Amino acid sequence: MFKILVFGAGSVGTCLGTQLYNAGHDVFLYGRQKLKALASQLSINGTAYTLPPKLTELETAPYNLILVTTKLPGISQAIKQIHHAQLNPQVIAFVQNGLIEQRFYGDFAYHPRFITLSLFNGYHLTPHQLHVQESQLGIQVENSATGHKICELFQSAGICCQITDDIESIRAKKLILNSVLNPLSALEQKTMAELIQDSSLRALFKQIIQEGWSVLHSDYFLPSPDVLLDEIYQIARQVPEHYSSTYQDVMSDRPSEIDFLNGYIVKLGEQNGIPTPYNREITQRIRRLEEKIAEEKTTTL
Ligand SMILES: NC(=O)c1ccc[n+]([C@@H]2O[C@H](COP(=O)([O-])OP(=O)(O)OC[C@H]3O[C@@H](n4cnc5c(N)ncnc54)[C@H](OP(=O)(O)O)[C@@H]3O)[C@@H](O)[C@H]2O)c1
């Protein structure tokens, strides 16, 4: 049995933590608004589960594993809190969406059992139910001793997890796919089905993909831009009613992950002298939308 802390228990963390808890592990959830709103029973894709205990403050304990599942803009704060509470886990695992420089993880990047996980499922949480849209890739973990341990742990709890030899290329591809669907769902206020039905957006899809591919293809193994475009249509067809996480974050006045998506492509373009005007424009439009929603929320208070 492992003692596990889920730091930042929202959609993903609550799901993983609940599955691990119900498989017999000693799991604690630490979160904020989303976690507070949850009842003690949670239905995951129609099956009832008991929620692990919620912590109101971080307790020093000998955790075997800390699973950090905040959104990316929340990670530096999470790292500060974990240090401040002097939690010294045997293994620390971060859920990473897309490509991120290791230095983003501060000291933990040098932890002997530091690991990052890439998630390819879709999670949507309401106070009584969690809907998980599973994809073939499930959860991907690097091929290392710690990666194998995490994979075994997850698989023993019925969580689909796979080891991969080239996790960085998988992440690079996901970065490009997300840089199309995530911001456009928010900017156009459209579901995935509505986005792909709008033929006027197809040219913009292509431009965003082309720029992402141009900044990444020399360092990662990537399919061609045409294949990436096809994959976008396939993904959107699998989750037709879904609004992207960027849409959900922006509408709830939470910081979006735009700086780690299109903003990151722009940054890489600047470093390598490759123009990325479409990704720059998308990043700026999302920032303006975030400001507008924040202003509207303040005015209605
Ligand atoms: N959801 C998906 O379908 C999906 C798919 C692939 C990858 N991912 C990745 O998985 C990660 C988690 O996503 P998610 O959808 O689970 O996000 P989420 O639902 O927003 O959950 C993150 C939770 O962390 C909490 N939090 C943030 N900072 C905290 C702090 N300092 N102390 C305590 N709690 C804190 C947030 O609190 P509040 O409730 O107050 O905001 C939120 O509930 C992200 O990197 C995301 O990109 C998600």
The ligand as an ORCA input file, in Angstrom:
! r2SCAN-3c Opt
* xyz 0 1
  N      -9.031     18.024    -17.795
  C      -8.534     17.398    -18.830
  O      -9.302     16.846    -19.647
  C      -7.046     17.287    -19.066
  C      -6.600     16.524    -20.152
  C      -5.235     16.426    -20.371
  C      -4.343     17.071    -19.533
  N      -4.817     17.813    -18.500
  C      -3.824     18.476    -17.656
  O      -3.924     17.994    -16.319
  C      -3.628     19.049    -15.386
  C      -4.809     19.195    -14.448
  O      -5.970     19.565    -15.195
  P      -7.412     19.602    -14.552
  O      -8.382     19.661    -15.677
  O      -7.558     18.557    -13.514
  O      -7.377     21.028    -13.853
  P      -8.386     21.556    -12.736
  O      -9.672     20.809    -12.816
  O      -8.401     23.039    -12.830
  O      -7.687     21.078    -11.386
  C      -6.593     21.710    -10.807
  C      -6.985     22.006     -9.382
  O      -5.850     22.464     -8.687
  C      -6.301     23.380     -7.711
  N      -5.172     24.189     -7.292
  C      -4.409     25.020     -8.044
  N      -3.446     25.582     -7.280
  C      -3.611     25.080     -6.040
  C      -2.933     25.297     -4.794
  N      -1.898     26.132     -4.698
  N      -3.375     24.641     -3.699
  C      -4.415     23.794     -3.780
  N      -5.104     23.561     -4.931
  C      -4.693     24.191     -6.028
  C      -7.357     24.193     -8.450
  O      -8.180     24.849     -7.528
  P      -9.500     25.691     -7.959
  O     -10.621     24.695     -7.952
  O      -9.645     26.717     -6.904
  O      -9.216     26.263     -9.332
  C      -8.069     23.097     -9.264
  O      -9.177     22.592     -8.597
  C      -3.351     20.289    -16.243
  O      -1.980     20.408    -16.458
  C      -4.056     19.979    -17.540
  O      -3.512     20.645    -18.635
  C      -6.135     17.924    -18.249
*
